[in-house]
């Protein structure tokens, strides 16, 4: 596994850079949710916002961190390696113009049919609450143009990643969160003074954030050689390749969002606040998913795409295996920590203002059930794009169908017994089945992967995570009074539990000579010395 060692270093360096930027974004995302929790709590207004944002956000995840980004990176990387600069940038211009026009039409349709779309999503208590559907429809109309901004941002991000620029694209979503928070609060205050729903101001903030997310990347895109030319060539073979990869990839990468879309319908039939509790919990989960799944995927995809273009399949397999083990190394202990410390984490992050004690308990329960699938969320983010690099997208489609089927089976079976918790558990089960299917297919497609390398790494991770869990549980009991005390005491006690667990886990993996951990530590030390 000499090549794997080299690839681990490359991916660790890129993932470290991306990971820091993604961490900033996810932290700001949590702050954004804290703003919502403090001013709106969990209930009427925030339930409406969550459902309204879910509609363009479903398409955003498909086009942003999903199908469009993965397909464009695969084709653009090939052009970058085999074509001249003029052809490469012409492809980027053509893709930008095509999707700007296509998504503008889609947005207009979404605005016109906003109420009908909302009614497809909700039922039960949500639909029967006076004025709630009308408010949700208004918020949907305001936020739908966000889809255009975020999708164009994905194309720009893909071009920059293929040019080896990771930090600014990964930081772009931080600008989105800043715009959402500052602009949203400003317009919420203004709308409130005008006698309009304050939550509509937060919807306007979402659009401001989208503008900033796209705009902050454009100077760097210009610096690496891009010049905008209004090109629209529907016969361009490069555009055809992007579309051919993307159409099935829309399904292949959409298992999580399709299931969330379905689960929103089930959650809306439960008690008021259920949609909000699940959203706050899933937002908390976005921090480790972003750090371990999205960051590793963004860092490894250009490398894997180059190996695929050159038909260097041995190197491709080793790069993938290294990325996967690194994902397990980070996501499994995070899941254990979230299960044990769910309540104090939710209390510290959200338990203020309009967000009461019952909201803390209900959100923590959702966090625990989501955490069961954290390893799968990260692993799918790493595994699915490999198929796109290989030009084979049918298997992610099959994996998606399997995930949707498992999700429906679990949520229908468990919704009466577990209420809204069933939707979190069913989504975790769906992602786990999706990942296992994709891994088995990739193993056969590539005529084997180094199962010994994966198994050895996984065994070390599970041993270290198990002992870490015992230590964190012990620390939580030791600091129980602090975790239930005043806010500063809660924060201090929680940090002691988290840092203690990290030291135990890291120390055990270091003693077990975990290669991925050594690569990450080497990168950190190099930065410190530099």
C-alpha positions as CSV (number, residue, x, y, z in Angstrom):
1,X,0.0,0.0,0.0
2,X,2.8,2.4,-0.8
3,X,0.7,4.4,-3.2
4,X,-2.1,4.5,-0.5
5,X,0.4,6.1,1.8
6,X,1.2,8.8,-0.7
7,X,-2.5,9.3,-1.5
8,X,-3.3,9.4,2.2
9,X,-0.9,12.3,2.5
10,X,-2.3,14.2,-0.5
11,X,-5.9,13.6,0.5
12,X,-5.1,14.5,4.2
13,X,-3.5,17.8,3.1
14,X,-6.4,18.8,0.9
15,X,-9.0,17.5,3.4
16,X,-7.2,19.3,6.2
17,X,-7.5,22.6,4.3
18,X,-11.1,21.9,3.2
19,X,-12.0,20.5,6.7
20,X,-11.0,23.8,8.4
21,X,-13.1,25.8,5.9
22,X,-16.0,23.4,6.2
23,X,-15.7,23.5,10.0
24,X,-16.0,27.3,9.8
25,X,-19.1,27.0,7.7
26,X,-20.7,24.3,9.9
27,X,-20.0,26.3,13.0
28,X,-21.6,29.4,11.5
29,X,-24.5,27.1,10.4
30,X,-25.0,26.1,14.0
31,X,-24.9,29.8,15.0
32,X,-27.6,30.4,12.4
33,X,-29.7,27.7,13.9
34,X,-29.1,29.1,17.4
35,X,-30.5,32.4,16.1
36,X,-33.6,30.6,14.9
37,X,-33.9,28.7,18.2
38,X,-33.5,31.8,20.3
39,X,-36.0,34.0,18.4
40,X,-38.4,31.5,17.0
41,X,-38.0,28.3,19.1
42,X,-39.6,25.1,17.8
43,X,-43.2,25.4,16.5
44,X,-45.4,27.4,14.2
45,X,-43.0,29.9,12.5
46,X,-39.9,27.7,12.3
47,X,-41.9,24.6,11.2
48,X,-43.0,26.7,8.3
49,X,-39.5,28.0,7.5
50,X,-38.1,24.4,7.6
51,X,-40.7,23.1,5.2
52,X,-40.4,26.1,2.8
53,X,-36.6,25.9,2.7
54,X,-36.6,22.1,2.3
55,X,-38.1,22.5,-1.2
56,X,-35.3,24.5,-2.9
57,X,-32.8,22.9,-0.5
58,X,-33.6,19.5,-1.8
59,X,-32.7,20.7,-5.3
60,X,-29.7,22.6,-3.8
61,X,-28.2,19.4,-2.3
62,X,-28.7,17.6,-5.6
63,X,-27.1,20.4,-7.7
64,X,-24.8,21.9,-5.1
65,X,-23.0,19.1,-3.2
66,X,-24.5,16.4,-5.4
67,X,-25.1,15.6,-9.0
68,X,-24.0,18.8,-10.8
69,X,-20.9,19.3,-8.7
70,X,-19.8,15.6,-9.1
71,X,-20.6,15.4,-12.8
72,X,-18.9,18.7,-13.6
73,X,-15.8,18.0,-11.7
74,X,-15.4,14.6,-13.5
75,X,-15.7,16.2,-17.0
76,X,-13.8,19.4,-16.2
77,X,-10.9,17.4,-14.7
78,X,-10.7,15.4,-17.9
79,X,-10.7,18.5,-20.0
80,X,-8.1,20.1,-17.7
81,X,-5.8,17.1,-18.2
82,X,-6.4,16.5,-21.9
83,X,-7.6,19.7,-23.6
84,X,-6.2,23.2,-24.0
85,X,-7.3,26.1,-21.7
86,X,-9.6,27.6,-24.3
87,X,-11.7,24.4,-24.6
88,X,-11.7,23.9,-20.8
89,X,-13.0,27.4,-20.0
90,X,-15.5,27.2,-22.9
91,X,-17.0,24.2,-21.2
92,X,-17.3,26.0,-17.9
93,X,-19.0,29.0,-19.6
94,X,-21.4,26.7,-21.5
95,X,-22.4,24.8,-18.3
96,X,-22.9,28.1,-16.4
97,X,-25.1,29.6,-19.0
98,X,-27.1,26.4,-19.6
99,X,-27.9,25.9,-15.9
100,X,-28.6,29.6,-15.2
101,X,-31.3,29.4,-17.8
102,X,-32.7,26.0,-16.9
103,X,-32.8,26.7,-13.2
104,X,-34.4,30.1,-13.8
105,X,-37.3,28.4,-15.5
106,X,-37.5,25.8,-12.7
107,X,-37.5,28.6,-10.1
108,X,-40.4,30.4,-11.9
109,X,-42.4,27.2,-11.9
110,X,-41.6,26.6,-8.2
111,X,-42.8,30.1,-7.3
112,X,-46.0,29.8,-9.3
113,X,-46.9,26.4,-7.8
114,X,-45.6,27.0,-4.3
115,X,-48.8,26.3,-2.4
116,X,-49.4,23.0,-4.3
117,X,-45.8,21.9,-3.6
118,X,-46.2,22.7,0.1
119,X,-49.4,20.7,0.3
120,X,-47.6,17.7,-1.2
121,X,-45.1,17.9,1.7
122,X,-47.4,18.3,4.8
123,X,-50.4,16.7,6.3
124,X,-52.1,16.2,9.7
125,X,-51.5,18.8,12.4
126,X,-49.4,21.0,10.1
127,X,-52.0,21.3,7.4
128,X,-54.8,21.9,9.9
129,X,-53.1,24.8,11.8
130,X,-54.7,28.0,10.6
131,X,-52.5,30.1,8.3
132,X,-49.5,27.7,8.5
133,X,-49.7,26.5,4.9
134,X,-50.1,30.1,3.6
135,X,-47.0,31.3,5.6
136,X,-45.0,28.3,4.3
137,X,-46.1,29.1,0.7
138,X,-44.9,32.7,1.1
139,X,-41.6,31.7,2.5
140,X,-41.2,29.2,-0.4
141,X,-41.7,31.9,-3.0
142,X,-39.1,34.1,-1.3
143,X,-36.5,31.4,-1.1
144,X,-36.8,29.6,-4.4
145,X,-34.3,31.8,-6.3
146,X,-31.7,30.5,-3.8
147,X,-31.6,27.4,-6.1
148,X,-30.1,29.4,-9.0
149,X,-27.4,31.0,-6.8
150,X,-26.3,27.9,-5.1
151,X,-26.2,25.8,-8.2
152,X,-24.0,28.3,-10.1
153,X,-21.8,28.4,-7.0
154,X,-21.4,24.6,-7.3
155,X,-20.1,24.9,-10.9
156,X,-17.6,27.6,-9.8
157,X,-16.5,25.4,-6.9
158,X,-16.0,22.4,-9.1
159,X,-13.8,24.4,-11.5
160,X,-11.7,25.7,-8.6
161,X,-11.4,22.3,-7.0
162,X,-10.2,20.9,-10.3
163,X,-7.6,23.6,-10.4
164,X,-6.4,22.6,-7.0
165,X,-8.0,25.5,-5.1
166,X,-10.0,24.1,-2.2
167,X,-10.0,26.7,0.6
168,X,-12.0,29.5,-0.8
169,X,-14.8,27.3,-2.3
170,X,-15.1,25.5,1.0
171,X,-15.2,28.8,2.8
172,X,-18.0,30.1,0.5
173,X,-20.8,28.5,2.6
174,X,-19.5,30.5,5.5
175,X,-20.4,33.6,3.6
176,X,-23.8,32.1,3.0
177,X,-24.3,31.7,6.8
178,X,-23.0,35.2,7.5
179,X,-25.4,36.7,5.0
180,X,-28.3,34.6,6.3
181,X,-27.6,35.6,9.9
182,X,-26.9,39.3,9.5
183,X,-29.2,40.0,6.5
184,X,-31.9,37.8,8.0
185,X,-31.9,39.5,11.4
186,X,-32.0,42.9,9.8
187,X,-34.9,42.1,7.5
188,X,-36.7,40.2,10.3
189,X,-36.6,43.4,12.5
190,X,-37.7,45.5,9.5
191,X,-40.6,43.1,8.7
192,X,-41.7,43.0,12.3
193,X,-41.8,46.8,12.4
194,X,-43.9,46.7,9.2
195,X,-46.4,44.3,10.7
196,X,-45.2,41.4,8.5
197,X,-44.0,37.9,9.7
198,X,-40.5,38.3,11.1
199,X,-39.6,34.8,9.8
200,X,-40.0,36.2,6.3
201,X,-37.0,38.4,7.0
202,X,-35.0,35.2,7.6
203,X,-36.1,34.0,4.2
204,X,-34.7,37.1,2.6
205,X,-31.5,36.6,4.5
206,X,-31.2,33.2,2.8
207,X,-31.1,34.9,-0.6
208,X,-28.5,37.4,0.6
209,X,-26.4,34.5,1.8
210,X,-26.7,32.8,-1.6
211,X,-25.5,35.9,-3.4
212,X,-22.4,36.1,-1.1
213,X,-21.7,32.4,-1.5
214,X,-21.4,32.8,-5.3
215,X,-19.8,36.2,-5.3
216,X,-16.9,35.4,-2.9
217,X,-15.6,32.7,-5.3
218,X,-15.6,34.8,-8.5
219,X,-12.4,36.8,-7.8
220,X,-10.4,33.5,-7.4
221,X,-12.0,32.0,-10.5
222,X,-10.9,35.1,-12.5
223,X,-7.4,34.7,-11.0
224,X,-7.0,31.1,-12.2
225,X,-7.9,32.1,-15.8
226,X,-11.6,32.1,-16.2
227,X,-13.2,34.8,-18.3
228,X,-17.0,34.9,-18.7
229,X,-18.2,34.4,-22.3
230,X,-22.0,34.1,-22.9
231,X,-21.8,30.7,-24.7
232,X,-24.8,28.4,-25.1
233,X,-24.0,25.4,-27.3
234,X,-26.5,22.6,-26.8
235,X,-24.5,20.4,-29.1
236,X,-21.3,20.7,-27.0
237,X,-20.2,17.1,-26.2
238,X,-18.8,18.3,-22.9
239,X,-22.2,19.6,-21.8
240,X,-23.7,16.3,-23.0
241,X,-21.2,14.4,-20.8
242,X,-22.1,16.5,-17.8
243,X,-25.8,15.9,-18.4
244,X,-25.4,12.2,-19.0
245,X,-23.5,11.8,-15.8
246,X,-25.8,14.1,-13.9
247,X,-29.3,12.8,-14.8
248,X,-28.9,9.4,-13.2
249,X,-26.7,11.0,-10.5
250,X,-29.6,13.2,-9.5
251,X,-31.2,10.0,-8.2
252,X,-28.0,8.3,-7.2
253,X,-26.9,11.1,-4.8
254,X,-30.3,12.0,-3.7
255,X,-31.1,9.2,-1.2
256,X,-30.7,11.4,1.8
257,X,-32.7,14.3,0.5
258,X,-35.4,12.2,-1.1
259,X,-35.9,10.4,2.2
260,X,-35.9,13.7,4.2
261,X,-38.6,15.0,1.7
262,X,-40.7,11.9,2.4
263,X,-40.0,12.0,6.1
264,X,-41.1,15.6,6.3
265,X,-44.6,14.4,5.4
266,X,-44.6,11.9,8.2
267,X,-43.1,14.3,10.7
268,X,-45.7,17.0,9.9
269,X,-48.4,14.5,11.0
270,X,-46.9,14.3,14.5
271,X,-47.1,16.9,17.3
272,X,-46.3,20.5,16.5
273,X,-42.6,21.2,16.8
274,X,-41.6,17.7,15.4
275,X,-40.4,19.2,12.1
276,X,-38.3,21.8,14.0
277,X,-36.8,19.2,16.4
278,X,-35.7,17.1,13.5
279,X,-34.2,20.1,11.6
280,X,-32.2,21.3,14.6
281,X,-30.9,17.7,15.2
282,X,-30.0,17.3,11.5
283,X,-28.3,20.7,11.5
284,X,-26.2,19.5,14.4
285,X,-25.3,16.4,12.3
286,X,-24.2,18.5,9.4
287,X,-21.1,19.5,11.3
288,X,-19.5,16.0,11.3
289,X,-21.0,15.1,7.9
290,X,-19.5,18.2,6.4
291,X,-16.1,17.7,8.1
292,X,-15.7,14.0,7.4
293,X,-17.9,13.3,4.4
294,X,-18.0,16.4,2.2
295,X,-14.4,17.5,3.0
296,X,-12.9,14.1,2.2
297,X,-15.1,13.8,-0.9
298,X,-14.1,17.2,-2.3
299,X,-10.4,16.5,-1.5
300,X,-10.3,13.0,-3.0
301,X,-12.6,13.4,-6.1
302,X,-10.1,15.4,-8.3
303,X,-7.4,12.8,-7.5
304,X,-9.7,9.9,-8.2
305,X,-11.0,11.5,-11.4
306,X,-7.4,11.9,-12.7
307,X,-6.6,8.2,-11.9
308,X,-9.9,7.2,-13.7
309,X,-9.0,9.4,-16.8
310,X,-5.6,7.8,-17.0
311,X,-7.0,4.3,-16.3
312,X,-4.7,3.9,-13.3
313,X,-7.1,1.7,-11.4
314,X,-4.7,0.3,-8.8
315,X,-3.9,3.9,-7.7
316,X,-7.6,4.8,-7.8
317,X,-8.6,1.8,-5.5
318,X,-5.9,2.7,-3.0
319,X,-6.9,6.4,-2.9
320,X,-10.6,5.4,-2.3
321,X,-9.8,2.9,0.4
322,X,-7.6,5.5,2.2
323,X,-10.3,8.1,2.0
324,X,-12.9,5.6,3.3
325,X,-10.9,4.5,6.3
326,X,-10.1,8.2,7.1
327,X,-13.9,8.8,7.0
328,X,-14.5,6.0,9.4
329,X,-11.7,7.2,11.6
330,X,-13.5,10.5,12.1
331,X,-17.2,9.7,11.9
332,X,-17.4,6.7,14.2
333,X,-16.1,8.4,17.4
334,X,-18.1,11.5,16.5
335,X,-21.3,9.3,16.5
336,X,-20.4,7.8,19.8
337,X,-19.8,11.2,21.4
338,X,-23.1,12.5,20.0
339,X,-25.1,9.6,21.4
340,X,-23.6,10.0,24.9
341,X,-23.6,13.8,25.1
342,X,-26.7,14.6,23.0
343,X,-28.6,16.4,25.7
344,X,-25.9,18.7,27.0
345,X,-24.8,19.5,23.5
346,X,-28.3,20.5,22.4
347,X,-28.8,22.4,25.7
348,X,-25.6,24.5,25.2
349,X,-26.2,25.1,21.5
350,X,-30.0,25.8,21.4
351,X,-31.5,25.8,24.9
352,X,-32.0,29.5,25.2
353,X,-34.7,32.1,24.6
354,X,-37.8,30.6,23.0
355,X,-36.2,27.1,23.0
356,X,-37.4,25.4,26.1
357,X,-36.5,22.3,28.1
358,X,-38.9,20.0,26.3
359,X,-37.4,21.2,23.0
360,X,-33.9,20.2,24.3
361,X,-35.0,16.7,25.2
362,X,-36.9,16.1,22.0
363,X,-34.1,17.4,19.8
364,X,-31.5,15.3,21.7
365,X,-33.6,12.1,21.0
366,X,-33.5,12.9,17.3
367,X,-29.8,13.5,17.4
368,X,-29.2,10.1,18.9
369,X,-31.1,8.3,16.1
370,X,-29.4,10.3,13.4
371,X,-26.0,9.6,14.9
372,X,-26.5,5.9,14.3
373,X,-26.1,6.5,10.5
374,X,-23.3,9.1,10.7
375,X,-20.7,6.7,9.4
376,X,-22.9,5.9,6.4
377,X,-23.6,9.6,5.6
378,X,-19.9,10.2,5.4
379,X,-19.1,7.0,3.6
380,X,-21.8,7.6,0.9
381,X,-20.3,11.1,0.3
382,X,-17.0,9.4,-0.3
383,X,-18.1,6.3,-2.3
384,X,-20.8,7.6,-4.7
385,X,-18.6,10.1,-6.5
386,X,-16.1,7.2,-7.4
387,X,-18.8,5.8,-9.8
388,X,-19.1,9.2,-11.5
389,X,-15.4,9.4,-12.0
390,X,-15.6,5.9,-13.6
391,X,-18.5,7.1,-15.8
392,X,-20.9,4.5,-14.3
393,X,-23.9,6.1,-12.6
394,X,-26.5,3.3,-12.7
395,X,-25.3,1.7,-9.4
396,X,-25.8,4.9,-7.3
397,X,-29.3,5.0,-8.8
398,X,-29.9,1.4,-7.6
399,X,-28.5,2.3,-4.2
400,X,-30.8,5.3,-4.0
401,X,-33.9,3.1,-4.6
402,X,-32.7,0.6,-2.0
403,X,-32.3,3.5,0.5
404,X,-35.7,5.0,-0.2
405,X,-37.3,1.5,0.1
406,X,-35.6,0.8,3.5
407,X,-36.6,4.3,4.7
408,X,-40.2,3.9,3.8
409,X,-40.4,0.4,5.3
410,X,-38.8,1.6,8.6
411,X,-40.8,4.8,9.0
412,X,-44.1,3.2,8.2
413,X,-43.4,0.4,10.7
414,X,-42.1,2.6,13.5
415,X,-43.9,5.9,13.2
416,X,-46.7,4.9,15.6
417,X,-44.3,3.6,18.2
418,X,-41.5,6.2,18.0
419,X,-43.4,9.2,16.5
420,X,-41.0,11.8,14.9
421,X,-38.0,9.7,16.1
422,X,-38.9,7.1,13.6
423,X,-37.9,9.4,10.7
424,X,-34.4,9.9,12.1
425,X,-33.9,6.2,12.7
426,X,-35.3,5.2,9.2
427,X,-33.0,7.7,7.5
428,X,-29.9,6.2,9.3
429,X,-31.0,2.7,8.3
430,X,-31.5,3.8,4.7
431,X,-28.0,5.4,4.4
432,X,-26.4,2.4,5.9
433,X,-28.0,0.1,3.3
434,X,-27.1,2.5,0.5
435,X,-23.5,2.5,1.5
436,X,-23.2,-1.3,1.9
437,X,-24.7,-1.8,-1.5
438,X,-22.4,0.8,-3.2
439,X,-19.3,-0.7,-1.5
440,X,-20.1,-4.3,-2.5
441,X,-20.7,-3.2,-6.1
442,X,-17.5,-1.1,-6.3
443,X,-15.6,-4.1,-4.8
444,X,-16.8,-6.2,-7.7
445,X,-16.5,-3.6,-10.4
446,X,-12.8,-2.9,-9.5
447,X,-12.0,-6.6,-9.1
448,X,-11.4,-6.2,-5.4
449,X,-10.4,-3.7,-2.8
450,X,-8.0,-4.1,0.0
451,X,-10.5,-5.5,2.6
452,X,-7.5,-6.3,4.8
453,X,-6.6,-2.6,4.9
454,X,-10.1,-1.5,5.6
455,X,-10.7,-4.3,8.2
456,X,-7.5,-3.6,10.0
457,X,-8.3,0.1,10.2
458,X,-11.9,-0.4,11.2
459,X,-10.9,-2.8,14.0
460,X,-8.5,-0.2,15.4
461,X,-11.2,2.5,15.1
462,X,-13.8,0.4,16.9
463,X,-11.5,-0.6,19.7
464,X,-10.5,3.0,20.3
465,X,-14.0,4.4,19.9
466,X,-15.3,1.8,22.4
467,X,-12.8,2.8,25.1
468,X,-13.4,6.4,24.3
469,X,-17.1,6.0,24.8
470,X,-16.5,4.5,28.3
471,X,-14.3,7.4,29.2
472,X,-16.7,10.0,27.9
473,X,-19.6,8.4,29.8
474,X,-17.5,8.4,33.0
475,X,-16.6,12.0,32.5
476,X,-20.2,12.9,31.9
477,X,-21.2,11.3,35.2
478,X,-18.3,13.0,37.0
479,X,-19.3,16.4,35.7
480,X,-23.1,15.8,35.9
481,X,-23.7,18.8,38.2
482,X,-21.8,21.1,35.8
483,X,-23.6,19.8,32.8
484,X,-26.9,20.7,34.5
485,X,-25.7,24.0,35.9
486,X,-25.4,27.6,34.6
487,X,-24.5,28.1,31.0
488,X,-20.7,28.8,31.5
489,X,-20.5,25.8,33.8
490,X,-22.3,23.7,31.1
491,X,-19.9,24.8,28.4
492,X,-16.8,24.1,30.6
493,X,-18.0,20.7,31.6
494,X,-19.0,19.8,28.1
495,X,-15.6,20.8,26.7
496,X,-13.9,18.8,29.4
497,X,-15.9,15.7,28.3
498,X,-15.2,16.3,24.6
499,X,-11.5,17.1,24.9
500,X,-11.0,14.2,27.3
501,X,-12.7,11.8,24.8
502,X,-10.6,13.1,21.9
503,X,-7.4,12.7,23.9
504,X,-8.3,9.1,24.8
505,X,-9.3,8.3,21.2
506,X,-6.3,10.0,19.6
507,X,-3.9,8.4,22.0
508,X,-5.2,4.9,21.4
509,X,-5.1,5.3,17.7
510,X,-1.6,6.7,17.9
511,X,-0.6,3.7,20.0
512,X,-2.2,1.4,17.4
513,X,-0.2,3.2,14.7
514,X,-3.3,4.3,12.6
515,X,-1.8,5.6,9.3
516,X,-4.7,8.0,8.6
517,X,-4.3,9.7,12.0
518,X,-0.5,10.0,11.5
519,X,-1.1,11.7,8.2
520,X,-3.5,14.2,9.7
521,X,-1.2,14.9,12.6
522,X,1.7,15.4,10.2
523,X,-0.3,17.9,8.3
524,X,-1.2,19.8,11.5
525,X,2.4,19.8,12.8
526,X,3.7,21.0,9.4
527,X,1.2,24.0,9.6
528,X,2.3,24.8,13.2
529,X,6.0,24.7,12.3
530,X,5.3,26.7,9.1
